[in-house]
Amino acid sequence: MKFGKSVCIINVGGTKYALPKDVIKDFPLRRVSRLHNCSSEREVLEVCDDYDRERNEFFFDRHSEAFGFIMLYVKYGKLRFVPQMCELSFYNEMVYWGLESWHLEFCCQRRLDDRMSDTYTHFPEEDHKAEDDFRSEEEPARRADSKWLERMRRTFEEPTSSVAAQILASVSMIFVIVSMVMLCASTLPDWKTAESNVVEEHRYSPDSSLHWSGIIEAVCIGWFTAECIIRFLVSRDKCEFVRRPLNVIDLLAITPYYISVAMTVLTGENSQLQRAGVTLRVLRMMRIFWVIKLARHFLGLQTLGLTLRRCYREMVMLLVFICVAMAIFSALAQLLEHGLDLEAGNEDYASIPAACWWVIISMTTVGYGDMYPITVPGRMLGGLCVVSGIVLLALPITFIYHSFVQCYHELKFRSARVTRSLSAEFIN
């Protein structure tokens, strides 16, 4: 702060807080930290409600008890709702001081999410404007983007950002579904026979490649290619765009088609003959990754991806549990079913790797019935294997379940905030 004393007094609803001037600059509350850049009383009054130059005291006509809980968050790092205070009112205070919903503890986030889902609320325009000012100060790179590019980026990246984005997302989903149906149908024996007959009839026709299934496939690929290129051009960070998992999956799903077309042009052979190659068949099946594109539009798939990313330690722990149990039970099963009597033993358990398959289907309680123990000790071991599998699988899955619930509420809350912001922007 370029004026005043070394100690600043923050007066919120009659409750005073003394803060050193050097602390104001990096204060966690953005509205308070803005006082450091004020060079005149006029600028100060744009941040607070009143100012006393003699005592260097700043007055804020806000809820004093709510600010007390916010100051506890500044001191201890935990933010919870004020007892017997409306969640929306407290969130209004949070927005005023420059905090976000994710600063709240998880239990309070769920309460706020449920309350916002039940009540359609618009917060004061002044608070939104102040929040936007804070964000613009922290992220100057966004200010450099043009409005047109930003609108295009949100249209392609955020399906709920506008009506045009919702329409674009719906069209993209239709293309994904059509492409998946065509891919599944192309593996049917009747479909292959009909396509081979068409190719044979038009072997020497100049339009032999214009089979209607090929046309549909080309249209779908064209749509996905155009969408990927546009999203790349309007993205803020091109390197970050390339590193995103969903964008990598898009590239892996699109590339095989162009490889097949390029080989057709270079070799002069019919694409139907090329599909007999193992490599091209594998590449063609990679189009199944287009299903993952639906994660851009479905909250459930986004929740699943976020849960797997946050619970990779629990997933590794689950894998370790399975591997240890599989090593122990497979060795014992091979010994009891085959190792003790090599001539009359159960040939399904002739080796430990073969017994590993039995352990997996037993621990997961699947039990295909393709192999099973026939001796009494082997059956006792099988029962122990099933019970152990239930216990070992249940332990880490509990943590994964709680993480899934937390991720779901977090994404649901973000989606609700975006929807409210769009509604307010549309009304304005």
NORSUL-V590046 format. One record per helix or strand. SS is the DSSP state (helix for helix, strand for strand). FROM is the first residue (numbers start at 1). LEN is the number of residues. If there is no record, write none. Layout:
SS & FROM & LEN
SS & FROM & LEN
This chain:
strand & 7 & 6
strand & 15 & 6
helix & 21 & 4
helix & 30 & 8
helix & 41 & 7
strand & 50 & 3
strand & 57 & 4
helix & 64 & 13
strand & 79 & 1
helix & 87 & 11
helix & 101 & 3
strand & 104 & 1
helix & 106 & 13
helix & 125 & 14
helix & 140 & 5
helix & 147 & 11
helix & 163 & 23
helix & 189 & 13
helix & 212 & 23
helix & 238 & 6
helix & 245 & 23
helix & 271 & 4
helix & 278 & 19
helix & 299 & 12
helix & 312 & 28
helix & 347 & 3
helix & 352 & 12
helix & 376 & 52
